[in-house]
């Protein structure tokens, strides 16, 4: 079924490969401050869970939070309890889930397509731009992606056996149930829709109901599925009533699909643009998969992968709310299909395509940093991000030389014919992925979020005996409460005596009856104390 040479790799080779993948997810994991809004919200809600001792409900800045179910907060709060309230601990569950996601693909592909295809596909997955970013972010998406992949791969293990494999189906049901506990109905929708499409393709529409019943009607699997999520949902419904239904099921699921939520919209071609970008430096694999799509459609497992990838792309393209990481739910089958589509030895055209794609990602990452540091990225613009980027540190004088050396090494990896496809892929992963996680993300984190963390740490030193409180005002920065280690809700209007954290560009709309003393100036954000005009020193 695979066109790559049927190589066998030693246990030592696989062990070294796993260590390299672990390094990509764990190296400098806590180097960047938490990115708002999502990372800050998840991390602060988990910190509040740990501080309150209430492990069955989440709050954000002291208010009920119904955005996501409880699953990921249990993992993050446990990590904070073990490793302290810091960025590394908040992100560690996602990093381990990202690594598990990659290992799950390798373990599935190895007995079916051989070591070379398995290692290449898993390396591409683990070092793709989208997976590395989401796999190192303190959100629920790495966990959801891991559970989706485990569900669908175990579902196939059940389908490929003529007699069925009950324990594979039971595991799939458990993973799907844990997915519902992590992010809701989408964890069932994607596997179930994939199964429907594949059974329809295999047996036709008339036989579809009976085929679905024969596949899924296993008492043990159904029991595991409901036991994984139903008890907590029942508890949340009993505790919060309609507020839970309205906040989670209606607003963050049905409304998210029917209309753009929180301004996250996009046209019908949005994910056709996002998928190639988030696949970098492995975008050529998408083209390889498409070129072989007719051949893949005629084979059982590849057609299952096509149903999976195709449903995700179409469904989320029709959704009203569009966020880039939604398309990652279908990236795994795309990259596996692409790896299956390449021939061995790799042709010179494909080597050049992969080399240029890897070099292109490095140029993109380095160019964005250079443009920001030189002021060209926001020249002539105003606003929060323009001010933050304008204050970014200059790059060292040797940065262009290092980038040139990196580009030369990436090109050499792909144009040196003695290197096998998995070897070239692993070298590319370490070079391009290493640049992303050790340099680019920490640098951008300090530029965009460094002022938030610094102001929060200063506010944490405020004498609690002083009158007034600390508030957010017109600033969506939940990480402020995480670093301050106190819930910090928003305030509609400032009050005299309070400390306020806000965007610098919001000061122009401050109430005319008040003045303020700036305790920590920008860039971008300010920490200040409000007072009457007559009281200002």
Buried (B, 14 or more C-beta within 10 A) or exposed (E): EBEBBEBEBEEEBBEEBBEBBBBBBBBBBBBBBBBBEBBBBBBBBBBBBBBBEEEEBBBBBEEEBBBBBBBBBBBBBBBBEEEEBBBBBBBBBBBBBBBBBBBBBBEBBBEBBBBBBBBBBBBBBBBBBBBBBBBBBBBBBBBBBBBBBBBBBBBBBBBBEEEBBBEBBBBBBBBBBBBBBBBBEBBBBBBBBBBBBBBBBBEEEEEBEEBBEEBBEBEEBBBBBBEBBEEBBEBBBEEBEEEBBBBBBBBBBEBBBEEBBEEBEBEEEBBEEBBBBBBBBBBBBBBBBBEBBEEBEEEEBBBBBBBBBBBBBEBBBEBBBBBBBBBBBBBBBBBBBBBBBBEBEBEEEBBBBBBBBBBBBBBBBBEBBBBBBEBEBBEEEEEBBBBBBBEBEEBEEEBEEBBEEBBEBBBEBBBEEEBBBBBBBBBBBBBBBBBBBBBBBBBBBBBBBBBBBBBBBBBEEBEEEEEBBBBBBBBEBBBBBBBBBBBBBBBEEBBBBBBBBBBBBBBEEBEEEBBBEEBBEBBBBBBBBBBEEEEEE
